Amino acid sequence: LISTGSMLLMVSSYDFLSMYLGIELQSLCFYVLAACKRDSEFSTEAGIKYFLLGAFSSGLLLFGCSLIYGFTGLIHFEELAKIFSGIEHTNAIKLGILFLA
């Protein structure tokens, strides 16, 4: 149920904050699914590894969002699309987009 709600949140997101919350709620459900078999050491190991990989990738995503916010001052997708279509990108904005991808 939480997984479906987070998918709907990601689809209807209008800015970086709601997109990030949707992705994190979705990944939380997947962490639980990876480690749901408590008696198996492989399941526990998979859950821990998946959690650490998710924490690292979440940090990179937030770093990209903060770079774009820092250089444009915007977090809404519609306003960012207007800005990105009309200006020449600096290297910092390109780096922020790279971290988002």
C-alpha positions as CSV (number, residue, x, y, z in Angstrom):
1,L,0.0,0.0,0.0
2,I,2.8,2.4,0.9
3,S,4.6,1.4,-2.4
4,T,1.6,2.3,-4.5
5,G,1.1,5.6,-2.7
6,S,4.8,6.5,-3.2
7,M,4.4,5.7,-6.9
8,L,1.5,8.0,-7.2
9,L,3.4,10.6,-5.3
10,M,6.3,10.3,-7.8
11,V,4.0,10.6,-10.8
12,S,2.3,13.7,-9.4
13,S,5.4,15.4,-8.1
14,Y,5.9,19.1,-9.1
15,D,9.2,19.7,-7.5
16,F,12.4,18.1,-6.2
17,L,11.1,17.6,-2.7
18,S,8.0,15.6,-3.5
19,M,10.0,13.6,-6.1
20,Y,12.6,12.7,-3.4
21,L,10.0,11.8,-0.9
22,G,8.3,9.5,-3.4
23,I,11.6,7.8,-4.3
24,E,12.5,7.3,-0.6
25,L,9.2,5.8,0.3
26,Q,9.4,3.5,-2.7
27,S,12.9,2.4,-1.7
28,L,11.9,1.8,1.9
29,C,9.4,-0.8,0.7
30,F,12.0,-2.5,-1.4
31,Y,14.5,-2.6,1.6
32,V,11.8,-4.4,3.6
33,L,11.1,-6.8,0.7
34,A,14.8,-7.6,0.3
35,A,15.2,-8.5,4.0
36,C,11.8,-10.0,4.8
37,K,13.1,-13.5,5.4
38,R,14.5,-13.1,8.9
39,D,16.0,-16.6,9.3
40,S,18.1,-16.4,6.1
41,E,21.5,-14.8,6.3
42,F,21.4,-14.1,2.6
43,S,18.2,-12.1,2.9
44,T,19.6,-10.1,5.8
45,E,22.9,-9.4,3.9
46,A,20.9,-8.4,0.8
47,G,18.8,-6.0,2.9
48,I,21.8,-4.4,4.4
49,K,23.6,-4.1,1.1
50,Y,20.6,-2.6,-0.6
51,F,20.1,-0.1,2.2
52,L,23.7,1.1,2.0
53,L,23.5,1.4,-1.8
54,G,20.2,3.3,-1.4
55,A,21.7,5.6,1.2
56,F,24.7,6.4,-1.1
57,S,22.5,7.0,-4.2
58,S,20.1,9.1,-2.1
59,G,23.0,11.3,-1.1
60,L,24.1,11.8,-4.7
61,L,20.5,12.7,-5.7
62,L,20.2,15.2,-2.9
63,F,23.6,16.7,-3.9
64,G,22.5,17.2,-7.5
65,C,19.2,18.8,-6.3
66,S,21.1,21.1,-4.0
67,L,23.5,22.1,-6.8
68,I,20.6,22.9,-9.2
69,Y,18.8,24.8,-6.4
70,G,21.9,26.7,-5.4
71,F,22.6,28.0,-8.9
72,T,19.1,28.6,-10.1
73,G,17.1,29.2,-6.9
74,L,14.2,27.0,-8.1
75,I,12.9,23.6,-7.3
76,H,9.8,23.4,-9.4
77,F,10.1,21.4,-12.6
78,E,8.1,23.7,-14.8
79,E,10.1,26.7,-13.9
80,L,13.4,24.8,-14.3
81,A,12.4,23.6,-17.8
82,K,11.8,27.3,-18.8
83,I,15.2,28.3,-17.5
84,F,17.1,25.3,-18.9
85,S,15.6,25.8,-22.4
86,G,16.7,29.4,-22.7
87,I,20.1,29.8,-21.2
88,E,23.6,28.4,-21.7
89,H,24.4,26.0,-19.0
90,T,27.3,26.6,-16.7
91,N,29.5,23.7,-15.6
92,A,27.9,23.6,-12.1
93,I,24.4,23.2,-13.5
94,K,25.7,20.4,-15.8
95,L,27.2,18.7,-12.8
96,G,23.9,19.0,-10.9
97,I,22.0,17.4,-13.8
98,L,24.7,14.7,-13.9
99,F,24.1,13.9,-10.3
100,L,20.3,13.7,-10.9
101,A,20.6,11.2,-13.7
